[in-house]
Amino acid sequence: MQTNDYENIGDKINNFVQKNRKGIFIAFGLFILLFAGLIAYFLVNDHQNKQAIAEVEILNDEFDNLRYFLDDEYFAEDVNVLLSKLEVFAGNKKGFAGSKAWSLIAHIHSGRKQWKLAEEAWVKSADTGAKTYLGPIAFFNAAVCAEEQGKLEQAIEYLQQCVSHNFDFPDAPRAQFNIGRLYEQLGNYPMALIAYRAVLIEWSLDRSETITPNMHIWQNLARNQIIKLESR
């Protein structure tokens, strides 16, 4: 009885294949084409990414040659030429290469004390490099530029995006401390206390997997500020 059941199932499968073999072959062919297309896409994308990284490193070398002369009028034309090349490059690139290019643009504007332009470039670097370690670095620097313009609330927002980023920021305790410092400057002492306490809590030895640079310095500074604010 069981043998007959297996034979019946086998016959049904065979009949189905015979009746629909054309559609099955077409579907299989489409699957092969799709699979091959995906492989080709990933190979081309990988090649383009490597090429873009190589290109941005060349631009980075040009920047290194000018980094100490960004606000020097004698080199202004050279800096402007590099800035134009970086803007064209950054406008067409995503990921690490695009984010790196925007960061170089931001450095140029920062070197010229053009804080608004620098802030905008850092935000673009953060957005373009959201899936890279450059993201939180860019938000931290955007906060610096915002603070230079007196935009303390905006600076706090950037720092919060920095410390909550998917990629770890090596100097995160410093960023968190600066959130407290800026709240304190705004006169919002309850929020400043919360921010300072977070430095002690989030980067305590029993919670932090690694010791970040100068972690103890920022913790000690946070403790001092907490004592000062609580004694007000």
GROMACS elastic network, one bead per residue, 0.5 to 0.9 nm:
[ bonds ]
;  ai    aj funct       b0    kb
    1     4     6  0.52281   500
    1     5     6  0.64246   500
    1     6     6  0.89301   500
    2     5     6  0.50570   500
    2     6     6  0.64443   500
    2     7     6  0.87509   500
    3     6     6  0.51897   500
    3     7     6  0.62664   500
    3     8     6  0.86565   500
    4     8     6  0.60751   500
    4     9     6  0.86014   500
    5     8     6  0.50950   500
    5     9     6  0.62571   500
    5    10     6  0.85776   500
    6     9     6  0.51417   500
    6    10     6  0.60995   500
    6    11     6  0.85797   500
    7    11     6  0.60750   500
    7    12     6  0.85717   500
    8    11     6  0.50716   500
    8    12     6  0.61800   500
    8    13     6  0.86547   500
    9    12     6  0.50725   500
    9    13     6  0.62090   500
    9    14     6  0.85543   500
   10    13     6  0.51652   500
   10    14     6  0.60973   500
   10    15     6  0.85426   500
   11    14     6  0.50209   500
   11    15     6  0.60010   500
   11    16     6  0.84645   500
   12    15     6  0.50914   500
   12    16     6  0.60500   500
   12    17     6  0.85815   500
   13    16     6  0.50844   500
   13    17     6  0.61971   500
   13    18     6  0.86094   500
   14    17     6  0.51836   500
   14    18     6  0.61752   500
   14    19     6  0.86623   500
   15    18     6  0.50588   500
   15    19     6  0.61131   500
   15    20     6  0.85079   500
   16    19     6  0.52309   500
   16    20     6  0.60304   500
   16    21     6  0.79803   500
   17    20     6  0.51805   500
   17    21     6  0.51556   500
   17    22     6  0.88424   500
   17    24     6  0.76642   500
   18    21     6  0.53182   500
   18    22     6  0.85559   500
   19    22     6  0.80610   500
   20    23     6  0.54490   500
   20    24     6  0.61424   500
   20    25     6  0.86574   500
   21    25     6  0.60133   500
   21    26     6  0.85016   500
   22    25     6  0.52309   500
   22    26     6  0.62166   500
   22    27     6  0.86393   500
   23    26     6  0.50594   500
   23    27     6  0.60641   500
   23    28     6  0.84819   500
   24    27     6  0.51175   500
   24    28     6  0.60405   500
   24    29     6  0.84687   500
   25    28     6  0.50488   500
   25    29     6  0.60024   500
   25    30     6  0.85420   500
   26    29     6  0.50276   500
   26    30     6  0.61328   500
   26    31     6  0.85629   500
   27    30     6  0.50849   500
   27    31     6  0.61689   500
   27    32     6  0.87112   500
   28    31     6  0.50355   500
   28    32     6  0.62966   500
   28    33     6  0.86909   500
   29    32     6  0.51090   500
   29    33     6  0.62220   500
   29    34     6  0.85897   500
   30    33     6  0.50168   500
   30    34     6  0.60291   500
   30    35     6  0.84754   500
   31    34     6  0.50727   500
   31    35     6  0.60613   500
   31    36     6  0.85119   500
   32    35     6  0.51046   500
   32    36     6  0.60609   500
   32    37     6  0.84251   500
   33    36     6  0.51045   500
   33    37     6  0.59630   500
   33    38     6  0.85878   500
   34    38     6  0.61734   500
   34    39     6  0.86851   500
   35    38     6  0.51703   500
   35    39     6  0.63604   500
   35    40     6  0.86813   500
   36    39     6  0.51514   500
   36    40     6  0.61730   500
   36    41     6  0.85690   500
   37    40     6  0.50515   500
   37    41     6  0.60477   500
   37    42     6  0.86573   500
   38    42     6  0.62111   500
   38    43     6  0.85584   500
   39    42     6  0.52685   500
   39    43     6  0.61639   500
   39    44     6  0.86001   500
   40    43     6  0.51253   500
   40    44     6  0.60727   500
   40    45     6  0.84167   500
   41    44     6  0.52077   500
   41    45     6  0.59248   500
   41    46     6  0.84225   500
   42    46     6  0.59222   500
   42    47     6  0.84659   500
   43    46     6  0.51512   500
   43    47     6  0.61848   500
   43    48     6  0.86255   500
   44    47     6  0.50774   500
   44    48     6  0.61164   500
   44    49     6  0.85804   500
   45    48     6  0.50751   500
   45    49     6  0.61081   500
   45    50     6  0.86350   500
   46    49     6  0.51266   500
   46    50     6  0.62453   500
   46    51     6  0.85729   500
   47    50     6  0.52256   500
   47    51     6  0.61269   500
   47    52     6  0.85643   500
   48    51     6  0.50105   500
   48    52     6  0.59964   500
   48    53     6  0.85619   500
   49    52     6  0.50386   500
   49    53     6  0.61555   500
   49    54     6  0.85952   500
   49    93     6  0.88938   500
   49    94     6  0.87401   500
   49    95     6  0.82763   500
   49    96     6  0.84031   500
   49    97     6  0.74991   500
   50    53     6  0.51516   500
   50    54     6  0.62261   500
   50    55     6  0.86556   500
   50    97     6  0.88694   500
   51    54     6  0.51033   500
   51    55     6  0.62151   500
   51    56     6  0.87259   500
   52    55     6  0.50152   500
   52    56     6  0.61548   500
   52    57     6  0.85713   500
   52    89     6  0.89148   500
   52    93     6  0.75804   500
   52    96     6  0.88118   500
   52    97     6  0.58326   500
   52    98     6  0.82289   500
   53    56     6  0.51848   500
   53    57     6  0.61795   500
   53    58     6  0.87815   500
   53    96     6  0.73481   500
   53    97     6  0.50794   500
   53    98     6  0.86558   500
   53   100     6  0.87714   500
   54    57     6  0.52170   500
   54    58     6  0.65828   500
   54    59     6  0.89826   500
   54    97     6  0.85231   500
   55    58     6  0.52272   500
   55    59     6  0.65485   500
   55    60     6  0.86962   500
   55    89     6  0.89062   500
   55    97     6  0.82293   500
   56    60     6  0.60265   500
   56    61     6  0.86260   500
   56    86     6  0.83473   500
   56    89     6  0.81017   500
   56    97     6  0.60341   500
   56    98     6  0.81151   500
   56   100     6  0.71858   500
   56   101     6  0.64262   500
   57    61     6  0.62185   500
   57    62     6  0.86807   500
   57    97     6  0.85505   500
   57   100     6  0.88161   500
   58    61     6  0.51091   500
   58    62     6  0.65059   500
   58    63     6  0.87523   500
   59    62     6  0.50410   500
   59    63     6  0.62534   500
   59    64     6  0.86935   500
   59    82     6  0.76495   500
   59    85     6  0.81879   500
   59    86     6  0.72937   500
   59   101     6  0.79866   500
   59   104     6  0.86573   500
   60    64     6  0.61599   500
   60    65     6  0.87261   500
   60   100     6  0.85400   500
   60   101     6  0.80426   500
   60   104     6  0.72656   500
   61    64     6  0.50140   500
   61    65     6  0.64502   500
   61    66     6  0.89127   500
   62    65     6  0.52532   500
   62    66     6  0.66818   500
   62    67     6  0.87014   500
   62    82     6  0.74399   500
   63    66     6  0.51366   500
   63    67     6  0.56816   500
   63    79     6  0.81666   500
   63    82     6  0.74366   500
   63   104     6  0.73355   500
   63   108     6  0.84770   500
   64    67     6  0.51198   500
   64    68     6  0.80556   500
   65    68     6  0.77278   500
   65    69     6  0.85432   500
   66    69     6  0.52761   500
   66    70     6  0.62904   500
   66    75     6  0.78656   500
   66    78     6  0.81360   500
   66    79     6  0.70375   500
   67    70     6  0.57545   500
   67   107     6  0.83817   500
   67   108     6  0.77084   500
   67   111     6  0.80066   500
   68    71     6  0.81061   500
   68    72     6  0.83803   500
   68   111     6  0.84960   500
   69    73     6  0.82234   500
   69    74     6  0.83227   500
   69    75     6  0.63816   500
   69    76     6  0.81516   500
   69    79     6  0.83028   500
   69   111     6  0.84648   500
   70    73     6  0.82196   500
   70    75     6  0.72111   500
   70    76     6  0.70761   500
   70    79     6  0.65301   500
   70   107     6  0.89248   500
   70   108     6  0.62335   500
   70   109     6  0.83441   500
   70   110     6  0.88987   500
   70   111     6  0.55682   500
   70   112     6  0.62555   500
   71    74     6  0.88301   500
   71    75     6  0.79445   500
   71    76     6  0.71777   500
   71    79     6  0.89309   500
   71   108     6  0.85885   500
   71   111     6  0.61863   500
   71   112     6  0.50716   500
   71   113     6  0.83870   500
   72    75     6  0.55973   500
   72    76     6  0.62292   500
   72   112     6  0.88347   500
   73    77     6  0.79730   500
   74    77     6  0.76272   500
   74    78     6  0.86918   500
   75    78     6  0.53518   500
   75    79     6  0.62360   500
   75    80     6  0.86617   500
   76    79     6  0.51235   500
   76    80     6  0.60870   500
   76    81     6  0.86457   500
   77    80     6  0.50253   500
   77    81     6  0.61833   500
   77    82     6  0.86586   500
   78    81     6  0.51668   500
   78    82     6  0.63254   500
   78    83     6  0.85887   500
   79    82     6  0.51187   500
   79    83     6  0.60282   500
   79    84     6  0.86365   500
   79   108     6  0.79010   500
   80    84     6  0.61557   500
   80    85     6  0.86518   500
   81    84     6  0.52018   500
   81    85     6  0.63861   500
   81    86     6  0.87128   500
   82    85     6  0.51174   500
   82    86     6  0.61440   500
   82    87     6  0.86250   500
   82   105     6  0.89500   500
   83    86     6  0.50891   500
   83    87     6  0.61522   500
   83    88     6  0.87020   500
   83   104     6  0.84732   500
   83   105     6  0.63340   500
   83   108     6  0.75907   500
   84    87     6  0.51632   500
   84    88     6  0.62979   500
   84    89     6  0.85922   500
   85    88     6  0.52788   500
   85    89     6  0.61428   500
   85    90     6  0.85449   500
   86    89     6  0.50155   500
   86    90     6  0.58550   500
   86    91     6  0.83631   500
   86   101     6  0.58903   500
   86   102     6  0.74421   500
   86   104     6  0.76363   500
   86   105     6  0.66470   500
   87    90     6  0.51373   500
   87    91     6  0.59981   500
   87    92     6  0.88539   500
   87   101     6  0.76549   500
   87   102     6  0.75634   500
   87   105     6  0.73182   500
   88    91     6  0.53356   500
   88    92     6  0.68694   500
   89    92     6  0.56304   500
   89    93     6  0.64516   500
   89    97     6  0.89205   500
   89    98     6  0.73620   500
   89   101     6  0.71322   500
   90    93     6  0.52922   500
   90    94     6  0.76952   500
   90    97     6  0.77845   500
   90    99     6  0.74282   500
   90   100     6  0.82889   500
   90   101     6  0.54105   500
   90   102     6  0.60547   500
   90   105     6  0.89420   500
   91    94     6  0.84097   500
   91    98     6  0.75527   500
   91   102     6  0.88650   500
   92    98     6  0.75497   500
   93    96     6  0.86043   500
   93    97     6  0.65088   500
   93    99     6  0.81688   500
   93   101     6  0.86848   500
   93   128     6  0.83041   500
   94    97     6  0.64490   500
   94    99     6  0.69401   500
   94   128     6  0.56028   500
   94   129     6  0.72469   500
   95    98     6  0.55662   500
   95    99     6  0.61049   500
   95   100     6  0.85491   500
   95   127     6  0.89589   500
   95   128     6  0.55577   500
   95   130     6  0.75277   500
   95   131     6  0.70076   500
   95   132     6  0.71102   500
   96    99     6  0.51448   500
   96   100     6  0.59553   500
   96   101     6  0.85610   500
   96   125     6  0.89464   500
   96   128     6  0.75277   500
   96   129     6  0.55238   500
   96   130     6  0.88398   500
   96   131     6  0.82030   500
   96   132     6  0.63552   500
   96   133     6  0.85872   500
   96   134     6  0.74085   500
   97   100     6  0.51449   500
   97   101     6  0.62351   500
   97   102     6  0.87689   500
   97   128     6  0.88393   500
   97   129     6  0.82412   500
   98   101     6  0.51363   500
   98   102     6  0.63192   500
   98   103     6  0.86569   500
   98   124     6  0.89449   500
   98   125     6  0.71621   500
   98   128     6  0.62159   500
   98   129     6  0.71715   500
   99   102     6  0.51689   500
   99   103     6  0.61880   500
   99   104     6  0.87513   500
   99   122     6  0.85844   500
   99   124     6  0.72371   500
   99   126     6  0.67316   500
   99   127     6  0.77351   500
   99   128     6  0.51462   500
   99   130     6  0.84725   500
   99   132     6  0.86589   500
   99   134     6  0.69737   500
   99   135     6  0.79801   500
   99   138     6  0.85994   500
  100   103     6  0.50346   500
  100   104     6  0.63496   500
  100   105     6  0.87521   500
  100   125     6  0.68346   500
  100   128     6  0.89402   500
  100   129     6  0.79316   500
  100   134     6  0.75671   500
  101   104     6  0.51612   500
  101   105     6  0.63663   500
  101   106     6  0.86822   500
  101   125     6  0.76344   500
  102   106     6  0.61364   500
  102   107     6  0.86327   500
  102   121     6  0.55255   500
  102   122     6  0.65756   500
  102   123     6  0.86406   500
  102   124     6  0.64636   500
  102   126     6  0.87244   500
  102   128     6  0.84414   500
  103   107     6  0.61732   500
  103   108     6  0.86951   500
  103   118     6  0.87046   500
  103   121     6  0.66610   500
  103   122     6  0.59239   500
  103   124     6  0.84010   500
  103   125     6  0.57292   500
  103   126     6  0.87121   500
  103   134     6  0.87589   500
  103   138     6  0.71637   500
  104   107     6  0.50095   500
  104   108     6  0.63500   500
  104   109     6  0.88033   500
  104   121     6  0.86697   500
  105   108     6  0.52029   500
  105   109     6  0.64372   500
  105   110     6  0.86483   500
  105   117     6  0.88840   500
  105   118     6  0.73417   500
  105   121     6  0.64003   500
  105   122     6  0.83070   500
  106   109     6  0.51756   500
  106   110     6  0.60209   500
  106   111     6  0.84841   500
  106   115     6  0.87492   500
  106   117     6  0.71996   500
  106   119     6  0.70338   500
  106   120     6  0.78046   500
  106   122     6  0.57476   500
  106   125     6  0.85044   500
  106   141     6  0.89151   500
  106   142     6  0.89141   500
  107   111     6  0.59948   500
  107   112     6  0.85904   500
  107   118     6  0.69358   500
  107   121     6  0.87802   500
  107   122     6  0.87382   500
  108   111     6  0.50899   500
  108   112     6  0.64215   500
  108   113     6  0.87351   500
  108   114     6  0.85673   500
  108   118     6  0.76868   500
  109   112     6  0.50558   500
  109   113     6  0.61754   500
  109   115     6  0.67098   500
  109   116     6  0.84442   500
  109   117     6  0.61840   500
  109   119     6  0.87315   500
  109   121     6  0.85221   500
  110   114     6  0.56294   500
  110   115     6  0.58916   500
  110   116     6  0.89443   500
  110   117     6  0.81134   500
  110   118     6  0.55170   500
  110   119     6  0.85123   500
  110   145     6  0.77347   500
  111   114     6  0.75711   500
  112   115     6  0.82221   500
  113   116     6  0.87894   500
  113   118     6  0.82433   500
  114   117     6  0.56615   500
  114   118     6  0.61030   500
  114   119     6  0.86658   500
  114   145     6  0.87749   500
  115   119     6  0.59400   500
  115   120     6  0.85658   500
  115   144     6  0.88264   500
  115   145     6  0.52008   500
  115   146     6  0.72324   500
  115   148     6  0.67837   500
  115   149     6  0.67852   500
  116   119     6  0.51028   500
  116   120     6  0.63010   500
  116   121     6  0.86845   500
  116   145     6  0.69743   500
  116   146     6  0.73994   500
  116   148     6  0.89882   500
  116   149     6  0.74291   500
  117   120     6  0.51465   500
  117   121     6  0.62139   500
  117   122     6  0.86580   500
  117   145     6  0.89183   500
  118   121     6  0.51064   500
  118   122     6  0.61575   500
  118   123     6  0.86601   500
  118   141     6  0.88304   500
  118   142     6  0.74300   500
  118   145     6  0.66096   500
  119   122     6  0.51347   500
  119   123     6  0.62522   500
  119   124     6  0.86976   500
  119   141     6  0.76502   500
  119   143     6  0.76404   500
  119   144     6  0.81746   500
  119   145     6  0.52896   500
  119   146     6  0.64139   500
  120   123     6  0.52060   500
  120   124     6  0.63360   500
  120   125     6  0.86615   500
  120   142     6  0.76219   500
  121   124     6  0.50703   500
  121   125     6  0.61346   500
  121   126     6  0.86443   500
  121   138     6  0.88489   500
  121   142     6  0.81781   500
  122   126     6  0.61493   500
  122   127     6  0.86204   500
  122   137     6  0.88704   500
  122   138     6  0.51683   500
  122   139     6  0.67129   500
  122   140     6  0.87517   500
  122   141     6  0.66547   500
  122   142     6  0.52516   500
  122   145     6  0.87621   500
  123   127     6  0.61847   500
  123   128     6  0.85132   500
  123   135     6  0.88875   500
  123   138     6  0.66396   500
  123   139     6  0.65314   500
  123   141     6  0.88878   500
  123   142     6  0.62943   500
  123   158     6  0.88136   500
  124   127     6  0.50602   500
  124   128     6  0.59081   500
  124   129     6  0.82506   500
  124   138     6  0.84554   500
  125   128     6  0.51894   500
  125   129     6  0.58289   500
  125   130     6  0.81282   500
  125   134     6  0.75679   500
  125   135     6  0.69336   500
  125   138     6  0.60335   500
  125   139     6  0.84205   500
  126   129     6  0.52054   500
  126   130     6  0.55985   500
  126   132     6  0.88989   500
  126   134     6  0.67626   500
  126   136     6  0.68565   500
  126   137     6  0.77132   500
  126   138     6  0.50489   500
  126   139     6  0.60451   500
  126   142     6  0.88198   500
  127   130     6  0.51121   500
  127   131     6  0.86666   500
  127   135     6  0.69965   500
  127   138     6  0.88250   500
  128   131     6  0.80047   500
  128   132     6  0.88007   500
  128   135     6  0.78991   500
  129   132     6  0.51383   500
  129   133     6  0.74358   500
  129   134     6  0.58021   500
  129   135     6  0.51689   500
  129   136     6  0.89937   500
  129   138     6  0.86199   500
  130   133     6  0.77687   500
  130   134     6  0.73880   500
  130   136     6  0.80994   500
  130   165     6  0.85412   500
  130   166     6  0.84294   500
  130   167     6  0.86234   500
  131   134     6  0.82235   500
  131   135     6  0.70956   500
  131   166     6  0.79588   500
  131   167     6  0.77952   500
  132   135     6  0.59280   500
  132   136     6  0.86552   500
  132   166     6  0.88864   500
  132   167     6  0.69816   500
  133   136     6  0.65744   500
  133   137     6  0.72710   500
  133   166     6  0.86563   500
  133   167     6  0.55063   500
  133   168     6  0.72154   500
  133   169     6  0.75665   500
  134   137     6  0.52322   500
  134   138     6  0.60780   500
  134   139     6  0.87871   500
  134   167     6  0.84236   500
  134   169     6  0.88778   500
  135   138     6  0.52863   500
  135   139     6  0.64818   500
  135   140     6  0.88824   500
  135   162     6  0.76394   500
  135   165     6  0.75143   500
  135   166     6  0.87619   500
  135   167     6  0.74193   500
  135   169     6  0.87914   500
  136   139     6  0.50728   500
  136   140     6  0.62389   500
  136   141     6  0.87272   500
  136   158     6  0.89699   500
  136   159     6  0.85143   500
  136   161     6  0.72030   500
  136   163     6  0.71453   500
  136   164     6  0.84138   500
  136   165     6  0.59993   500
  136   166     6  0.83854   500
  136   167     6  0.68564   500
  136   168     6  0.73469   500
  136   169     6  0.58151   500
  137   140     6  0.51979   500
  137   141     6  0.63908   500
  137   142     6  0.86382   500
  137   162     6  0.70732   500
  137   169     6  0.66504   500
  137   170     6  0.88132   500
  137   171     6  0.89923   500
  138   141     6  0.51945   500
  138   142     6  0.60511   500
  138   143     6  0.86330   500
  138   158     6  0.89995   500
  138   162     6  0.80082   500
  139   143     6  0.62481   500
  139   144     6  0.88149   500
  139   155     6  0.89582   500
  139   158     6  0.52470   500
  139   159     6  0.63924   500
  139   160     6  0.86630   500
  139   161     6  0.66648   500
  139   162     6  0.53190   500
  140   143     6  0.51838   500
  140   144     6  0.66286   500
  140   155     6  0.84939   500
  140   158     6  0.64783   500
  140   159     6  0.56528   500
  140   160     6  0.89628   500
  140   161     6  0.84225   500
  140   162     6  0.58774   500
  140   163     6  0.87043   500
  140   169     6  0.89886   500
  140   175     6  0.69958   500
  141   145     6  0.64302   500
  141   146     6  0.86534   500
  141   158     6  0.85687   500
  141   159     6  0.88345   500
  142   145     6  0.51466   500
  142   146     6  0.61601   500
  142   147     6  0.86277   500
  142   155     6  0.72520   500
  142   158     6  0.65863   500
  142   159     6  0.84135   500
  143   146     6  0.50037   500
  143   147     6  0.61005   500
  143   148     6  0.85762   500
  143   151     6  0.87833   500
  143   152     6  0.83278   500
  143   154     6  0.71720   500
  143   156     6  0.69166   500
  143   157     6  0.78574   500
  143   158     6  0.53058   500
  143   159     6  0.61150   500
  144   147     6  0.51902   500
  144   148     6  0.62825   500
  144   149     6  0.88959   500
  144   155     6  0.68800   500
  145   148     6  0.50735   500
  145   149     6  0.66215   500
  145   150     6  0.89332   500
  145   151     6  0.87205   500
  145   155     6  0.78881   500
  146   149     6  0.52161   500
  146   150     6  0.64814   500
  146   151     6  0.51314   500
  146   152     6  0.67761   500
  146   153     6  0.86990   500
  146   154     6  0.64288   500
  146   155     6  0.52445   500
  146   158     6  0.87091   500
  147   151     6  0.52739   500
  147   152     6  0.54016   500
  147   153     6  0.86481   500
  147   154     6  0.79558   500
  147   155     6  0.57466   500
  147   156     6  0.88600   500
  147   182     6  0.87635   500
  148   151     6  0.74838   500
  148   152     6  0.87724   500
  149   152     6  0.82501   500
  150   153     6  0.88180   500
  150   155     6  0.87614   500
  151   154     6  0.54557   500
  151   155     6  0.62130   500
  151   156     6  0.88368   500
  152   156     6  0.62215   500
  152   157     6  0.86956   500
  152   182     6  0.63207   500
  152   183     6  0.80954   500
  152   185     6  0.83748   500
  152   186     6  0.76207   500
  153   156     6  0.51305   500
  153   157     6  0.63926   500
  153   158     6  0.88528   500
  153   182     6  0.79267   500
  153   183     6  0.81847   500
  153   186     6  0.84284   500
  154   157     6  0.50390   500
  154   158     6  0.63536   500
  154   159     6  0.87034   500
  155   158     6  0.51664   500
  155   159     6  0.62545   500
  155   160     6  0.86588   500
  155   179     6  0.81824   500
  155   182     6  0.80577   500
  156   159     6  0.50725   500
  156   160     6  0.61359   500
  156   161     6  0.86462   500
  156   178     6  0.79635   500
  156   179     6  0.54923   500
  156   180     6  0.87075   500
  156   182     6  0.68669   500
  156   183     6  0.78450   500
  157   160     6  0.51256   500
  157   161     6  0.63328   500
  157   162     6  0.86186   500
  157   179     6  0.86088   500
  158   161     6  0.50986   500
  158   162     6  0.61652   500
  158   163     6  0.89099   500
  159   163     6  0.63119   500
  159   164     6  0.85495   500
  159   175     6  0.59109   500
  159   176     6  0.70905   500
  159   178     6  0.77598   500
  159   179     6  0.65654   500
  160   163     6  0.53732   500
  160   164     6  0.61029   500
  160   165     6  0.83810   500
  160   175     6  0.80343   500
  160   176     6  0.75344   500
  160   179     6  0.74786   500
  161   164     6  0.52334   500
  161   165     6  0.58058   500
  162   165     6  0.53660   500
  162   167     6  0.88777   500
  162   168     6  0.85744   500
  162   169     6  0.71089   500
  162   172     6  0.75988   500
  162   175     6  0.74064   500
  162   176     6  0.88731   500
  163   166     6  0.87834   500
  163   167     6  0.89123   500
  163   168     6  0.75390   500
  163   169     6  0.67697   500
  163   171     6  0.89932   500
  163   172     6  0.56589   500
  163   173     6  0.82277   500
  163   175     6  0.67661   500
  163   176     6  0.68183   500
  164   167     6  0.83413   500
  164   168     6  0.82947   500
  165   168     6  0.66537   500
  165   169     6  0.78291   500
  168   171     6  0.87628   500
  168   172     6  0.76051   500
  169   172     6  0.51928   500
  169   173     6  0.89297   500
  169   175     6  0.88436   500
  170   173     6  0.83480   500
  170   212     6  0.58939   500
  170   213     6  0.67675   500
  171   174     6  0.55005   500
  171   175     6  0.66035   500
  171   176     6  0.89866   500
  171   212     6  0.65115   500
  171   213     6  0.62643   500
  171   214     6  0.78663   500
  171   215     6  0.79167   500
  172   176     6  0.61744   500
  172   177     6  0.85430   500
  172   199     6  0.88528   500
  172   203     6  0.88127   500
  172   212     6  0.77760   500
  172   213     6  0.89842   500
  172   215     6  0.86123   500
  173   176     6  0.50584   500
  173   177     6  0.60573   500
  173   178     6  0.85551   500
  173   198     6  0.87655   500
  173   199     6  0.57418   500
  173   200     6  0.87033   500
  173   202     6  0.83778   500
  173   203     6  0.69536   500
  173   212     6  0.77779   500
  173   213     6  0.86837   500
  173   214     6  0.82913   500
  173   215     6  0.61407   500
  173   216     6  0.89862   500
  173   218     6  0.62099   500
  173   219     6  0.76160   500
  174   177     6  0.50150   500
  174   178     6  0.61670   500
  174   179     6  0.87473   500
  174   199     6  0.82804   500
  174   214     6  0.82573   500
  174   215     6  0.77291   500
  174   217     6  0.88723   500
  174   218     6  0.59727   500
  174   219     6  0.88855   500
  175   178     6  0.50993   500
  175   179     6  0.64891   500
  176   179     6  0.51237   500
  176   180     6  0.67598   500
  176   181     6  0.88524   500
  176   195     6  0.64347   500
  176   196     6  0.72514   500
  176   198     6  0.73071   500
  176   199     6  0.61323   500
  176   218     6  0.89017   500
  177   180     6  0.52060   500
  177   181     6  0.62750   500
  177   182     6  0.87592   500
  177   192     6  0.89286   500
  177   195     6  0.67094   500
  177   196     6  0.57951   500
  177   197     6  0.89888   500
  177   198     6  0.83720   500
  177   199     6  0.63610   500
  177   218     6  0.66332   500
  177   219     6  0.82256   500
  177   221     6  0.81257   500
  177   222     6  0.65383   500
  178   182     6  0.60211   500
  178   183     6  0.84299   500
  178   195     6  0.84832   500
  178   196     6  0.86678   500
  179   182     6  0.52910   500
  179   183     6  0.62203   500
  179   184     6  0.85728   500
  179   191     6  0.89206   500
  179   192     6  0.72374   500
  179   195     6  0.61683   500
  179   196     6  0.79624   500
  180   183     6  0.51221   500
  180   184     6  0.60900   500
  180   185     6  0.86445   500
  180   189     6  0.84850   500
  180   191     6  0.70819   500
  180   193     6  0.67403   500
  180   194     6  0.75056   500
  180   196     6  0.53935   500
  180   197     6  0.88835   500
  180   222     6  0.83316   500
  180   225     6  0.88849   500
  181   184     6  0.50382   500
  181   185     6  0.62807   500
  181   186     6  0.87552   500
  181   192     6  0.66681   500
  181   195     6  0.84732   500
  181   196     6  0.82030   500
  181   225     6  0.86970   500
  182   186     6  0.62830   500
  182   187     6  0.86665   500
  182   188     6  0.87647   500
  182   192     6  0.76313   500
  183   186     6  0.50069   500
  183   187     6  0.63207   500
  183   188     6  0.52184   500
  183   189     6  0.66424   500
  183   190     6  0.85548   500
  183   191     6  0.63018   500
  183   193     6  0.87676   500
  183   195     6  0.83278   500
  184   188     6  0.56042   500
  184   189     6  0.54796   500
  184   190     6  0.86943   500
  184   191     6  0.79624   500
  184   192     6  0.53861   500
  184   193     6  0.84574   500
  185   188     6  0.75495   500
  185   189     6  0.87091   500
  185   192     6  0.89428   500
  186   189     6  0.81740   500
  187   190     6  0.88914   500
  187   192     6  0.84836   500
  188   191     6  0.57170   500
  188   192     6  0.62554   500
  188   193     6  0.88911   500
  189   193     6  0.61026   500
  189   194     6  0.86171   500
  189   229     6  0.71114   500
  190   193     6  0.52119   500
  190   194     6  0.64152   500
  190   195     6  0.87853   500
  190   229     6  0.88682   500
  191   194     6  0.50067   500
  191   195     6  0.61678   500
  191   196     6  0.86151   500
  192   195     6  0.50932   500
  192   196     6  0.61356   500
  192   197     6  0.85413   500
  192   225     6  0.89250   500
  192   226     6  0.85032   500
  192   229     6  0.86425   500
  193   196     6  0.51235   500
  193   197     6  0.60249   500
  193   198     6  0.84900   500
  193   222     6  0.88162   500
  193   225     6  0.80387   500
  193   226     6  0.60639   500
  193   229     6  0.73221   500
  193   230     6  0.83152   500
  194   197     6  0.52224   500
  194   198     6  0.62111   500
  194   199     6  0.89979   500
  195   198     6  0.51173   500
  195   199     6  0.68066   500
  195   222     6  0.87434   500
  196   199     6  0.53273   500
  196   200     6  0.70764   500
  196   219     6  0.82307   500
  196   221     6  0.87025   500
  196   222     6  0.50611   500
  196   223     6  0.73895   500
  196   225     6  0.73799   500
  196   226     6  0.66673   500
  197   200     6  0.52212   500
  197   201     6  0.62181   500
  197   202     6  0.85046   500
  197   219     6  0.88139   500
  197   222     6  0.70614   500
  197   223     6  0.77860   500
  197   226     6  0.74494   500
  198   202     6  0.55284   500
  198   203     6  0.78514   500
  198   222     6  0.89686   500
  199   202     6  0.57204   500
  199   203     6  0.59516   500
  199   204     6  0.79129   500
  199   215     6  0.88121   500
  199   218     6  0.73524   500
  199   219     6  0.59898   500
  199   222     6  0.67569   500
  199   223     6  0.89504   500
  200   203     6  0.58250   500
  200   204     6  0.57019   500
  200   218     6  0.86807   500
  200   219     6  0.56584   500
  200   220     6  0.86432   500
  200   222     6  0.73552   500
  200   223     6  0.78030   500
  201   204     6  0.54266   500
  201   207     6  0.77542   500
  202   205     6  0.89512   500
  202   207     6  0.65595   500
  202   208     6  0.69160   500
  203   206     6  0.81922   500
  203   207     6  0.63358   500
  203   208     6  0.51443   500
  203   209     6  0.87532   500
  203   210     6  0.88454   500
  203   211     6  0.80184   500
  203   212     6  0.83291   500
  203   215     6  0.74308   500
  203   219     6  0.82306   500
  204   207     6  0.54238   500
  204   208     6  0.58198   500
  204   211     6  0.89325   500
  204   215     6  0.89525   500
  204   219     6  0.86477   500
  205   208     6  0.53789   500
  205   209     6  0.75871   500
  205   210     6  0.80671   500
  205   211     6  0.75130   500
  206   209     6  0.78760   500
  208   211     6  0.68753   500
  208   212     6  0.86505   500
  211   214     6  0.83445   500
  211   215     6  0.65909   500
  211   216     6  0.87665   500
  212   215     6  0.53220   500
  212   216     6  0.87131   500
  213   216     6  0.83510   500
  213   217     6  0.89197   500
  214   217     6  0.52100   500
  214   218     6  0.66177   500
  214   219     6  0.87785   500
  215   218     6  0.54766   500
  215   219     6  0.62739   500
  215   220     6  0.87424   500
  216   220     6  0.60390   500
  216   221     6  0.85034   500
  217   220     6  0.52289   500
  217   221     6  0.62097   500
  217   222     6  0.85707   500
  218   221     6  0.50120   500
  218   222     6  0.59865   500
  218   223     6  0.85686   500
  219   223     6  0.61932   500
  219   224     6  0.86815   500
  220   223     6  0.50769   500
  220   224     6  0.63029   500
  220   225     6  0.87489   500
  221   224     6  0.51162   500
  221   225     6  0.63241   500
  221   226     6  0.86652   500
  222   225     6  0.51431   500
  222   226     6  0.61255   500
  222   227     6  0.86701   500
  223   226     6  0.50618   500
  223   227     6  0.62266   500
  223   228     6  0.86021   500
  224   227     6  0.52431   500
  224   228     6  0.62318   500
  224   229     6  0.87147   500
  225   229     6  0.60633   500
  225   230     6  0.84287   500
  226   229     6  0.51972   500
  226   230     6  0.59486   500
  226   231     6  0.84772   500
  227   230     6  0.52214   500
  227   231     6  0.61534   500
  227   232     6  0.88392   500
  228   231     6  0.53669   500
  228   232     6  0.66298   500
  229   232     6  0.53178   500
